[in-house]
Amino acid sequence: MAVQDTAPRTRRELHPRRRRSGPLRVLLPAMLILAWLTAAGIGGPYFGKVDEVSSNDQTAYLPESADATRVQQLLPEFTESDAVPAIAVFVGEAALTDEQLATIGDEVAAIADLPDVTSDVSPVIASDDGLAAQAFVPVSADADIADAVAAISDAVNERLPDGVTAYVTGPAGFSADLVAGFSGIDGLLLGVALLAVLVILVLVYRSLLLPVAVLATSLFSLCAALLTVWWLAKWEVLLLSGQTQGILFILVIGAATDYSLLYVARFREQLRVNRDRAVATTRALRASVEPVLASGGTVIAGLLCLLLSDLKSNSTLGPVAAIGIAFAMLAALTLLPAMLFAFGRAAFWPRRPRYEPEVVAAEPAVPTKGVWSRAAALVRRRPRAVWIGTALVLAAGAVGATQLEASGVPQSDLVLGSSPARDGQVALGEHFPGGSGTPVRVIVPDGDLQEAADVLLANDGVDAVSVVASDSPSGTAPVASDGIASLVPDAPAPEPTIVEGDALLEGTLVDASDSAAAEDVVREIRSELSEQVPGAIVGGVTATAIDTNDASIHDRNLIIPVVLAVIALILMLLLRSILAPLLLIATTVLSFVTALGVSALVFEHVFAFPGADPAVPLYGFVFLVALGIDYNIFLMTRVREESLTSGTRDGVLRGLTITGGVITSAGLVLAATFAALGIIPILFLAQIAFIVAFGVLLDTFVVRSLLVPALSYDIGRAIWWPSKLSRR
């Protein structure tokens, strides 16, 4: 990278003539600003339309080869419906009377007339203890699930008998809770994130116009990214979910702000040695392009490694987030320079940078004032003690990572705070088998139907087994322990619906379908069927959760090493070194494991979270390693630049001092934006918010400020091995 000219020597350079900006130099920034305004004007309205192209259906994100996916694909052939089941549960203070049951029956019958409910509403089923009743309500897959569940809830509570409480639960109920949890993404999340960024920028720069320019850069890049992603999702090129949407918003705002702050720092430097703002803009842009492209390229490369994922919720996040990062870089390198060119020194008012080349030329090689000069002095005096001490502290915090329970959480715990569906699930489990309404589904060859039924009935975790049949009133016929022929007494045994020689069995689980006990039962069923009925495939809600967790663990073990290898290669090309990139990655990984360890302790002992999704460590790793490397790139590219003229050790101290303020500001902004995810009451997002926010702060104030500089200073010029700089 070319050495930045910050110390002019000639008289002409010290006292250049003030040049007027020609028409062409003014026209290009104006065209850039107009282009981004147009993109923002078109993309802005799409903030309220994301739910039109997004889906939170867990099965839609499973690999095509997963058993649960194959069952879900074949299910409409048996049931002739892809409706999402809701369960209406009625609980009495005492045993339900015939009159109460009759009133409940009338309410359930009225539910069938709702526009989003199919006509196959089941009759009211009383519990064995007489204290409760339930009814299965199929909700059309094309309906707005949240609105449909709200309408069902209103209907069952309209003429509810005295002493009876009603709940709506089941897959439709939990989907409605998720929709409600994600409802704040478009407005609340974006508003909180932008407000946090604005407050930090105002406090750091003590300026009004500059924060507005940086925020405009972030918001315009998000509008352009959202517009692109929306249409790709509309054309079914990408899958979009509420979770992916929230991460996209935060990632673009944080990254665009970080890249913008890097350019702002370079622009301020150039204004001190260049009277002409066009020259300052050109030189600042030239100095910013390489670190911004390297940082953004590293993040994009890490995100695109998610394409290797079997789980579509992971693989689709990669390109969606990569698109966002690309627009963040583009805006920081085009829109922001154009706006700051238009504003000139007024952008920093009231603390405008003064044109003072003589002062800059006389500045010492290593600045001696300020908090970062004191940090540099500490590194210079005791480099080995500093890096060993910080490494030991980080290692101690990393021990807690072994306490993180990341094997999956029940669906009922995905939403934080109140959850009507969770309350209904609890009530259901007290009076009925916990898996009512969400059965384990087994598709078997017709000739193996009896043997498969025997496997299910022999398992203590299965309460009842039914054969899906086209001519039975409810679509199913019960299976007794002595065989399929023993059905309802004195009633003909309906023939099961056949699809290319296959038949469908449904087993009602004793435990709630999202519980660990239910997962153990389904795993046992799969194991036994694989031995006795090799052609059987098992699906349903519980099987979907199992396949999701298994795929997520596979992805985590595969993608993490690939991300490390890709980032190492990029750093080697950027720094023209092998040793420095390996050390940078080692320190970033140590920082990540420490953040994970501290987070595990906080999750368990402070927030009392029920566990974590297997994807939490993967997402935390991708974001923290990719974004943490950003700050090391900002630091080490400047250190390398300064080392070319001042030597490596002085270059380390000067690089630390010069970049300290901008990197700290960027870290605070990124931590604040990710922390904003915590306002969305979804367990996964809350955990990612804490891990990334804490990890970024750790990386900013400990790793980048002390560990990396001290380690680099201690090693000296050998840090650049095997490049020529290691021998200079």
Number of C-alpha atoms within 10 A of each C-alpha: 14 8 13 14 10 14 16 16 12 9 8 9 14 18 16 13 10 10 11 10 13 9 8 9 12 14 12 13 20 16 13 18 19 13 13 20 17 14 18 21 14 13 20 17 13 18 17 11 11 22 20 13 18 19 16 19 11 16 23 16 22 25 19 15 9 21 22 27 24 18 20 20 13 13 19 12 15 20 16 9 15 17 20 20 21 28 28 25 26 28 24 18 11 11 14 22 12 9 10 17 18 14 15 25 20 15 19 23 17 14 22 19 12 15 13 22 24 18 16 16 22 19 17 21 15 19 19 10 12 14 18 26 24 27 23 22 28 22 29 20 16 10 15 15 23 17 13 21 28 13 16 27 19 14 16 23 16 10 12 16 18 9 11 18 17 22 25 30 31 28 22 25 31 27 22 23 27 21 20 16 21 22 16 16 22 19 11 15 22 21 13 17 22 22 16 19 25 19 13 17 24 15 12 14 16 16 18 16 17 23 24 15 19 28 21 23 29 30 23 27 29 30 26 26 26 27 20 17 25 25 14 16 18 16 11 11 11 19 25 27 21 20 19 20 22 21 20 23 26 26 23 30 30 28 28 35 30 30 30 28 23 23 26 25 17 20 28 21 19 25 25 19 27 26 22 19 22 23 18 22 24 15 19 23 20 16 20 22 17 16 23 26 16 20 28 25 20 25 27 20 19 27 27 20 21 28 18 15 21 22 26 25 24 25 21 22 25 22 21 26 24 23 21 29 28 20 25 31 27 19 29 29 22 17 29 28 27 23 20 23 24 17 16 21 20 16 23 20 16 13 12 15 18 14 19 15 22 15 11 15 15 9 12 9 14 19 17 15 9 10 12 20 19 14 18 26 17 16 27 19 11 13 22 17 16 20 23 14 14 17 18 11 13 24 16 13 19 21 15 19 19 12 15 19 17 17 16 22 22 17 18 24 17 22 22 17 10 10 21 17 25 22 14 24 25 16 20 28 15 15 19 22 20 24 27 24 23 22 25 27 27 26 25 24 19 17 12 17 21 15 16 22 25 17 17 29 20 12 15 10 22 24 19 20 25 22 25 24 22 18 14 15 11 13 18 21 24 19 24 17 15 10 13 20 13 15 18 12 7 7 8 11 18 18 14 23 21 16 15 9 10 18 23 29 26 26 26 23 29 21 21 25 31 23 17 16 15 22 21 14 22 26 16 16 21 23 13 16 22 13 10 14 19 14 13 21 21 27 27 24 22 30 27 26 24 22 20 27 21 17 21 26 21 16 22 21 11 15 21 19 11 15 22 19 14 14 21 21 15 17 23 16 12 18 19 18 21 18 16 24 26 18 16 24 21 13 23 25 18 20 27 29 24 25 29 29 24 23 26 26 18 16 20 15 10 10 9 10 17 15 20 22 21 23 25 20 23 21 20 23 29 22 22 26 29 25 28 31 27 25 26 26 24 25 24 28 19 23 26 22 19 22 23 15 12 16 18 27 21 20 25 30 28 25 25 29 24 18 22 22 17 21 25 21 23 26 27 22 29 29 25 26 29 27 24 26 28 18 16 23 21 21 22 22 23 18 24 26 25 24 29 30 26 23 29 31 22 21 30 23 16 18 26 28 25 23 26 27 28 30 23 26 24 20 16 17 20 19 21 23 16 14 16 11 18 15 10 11
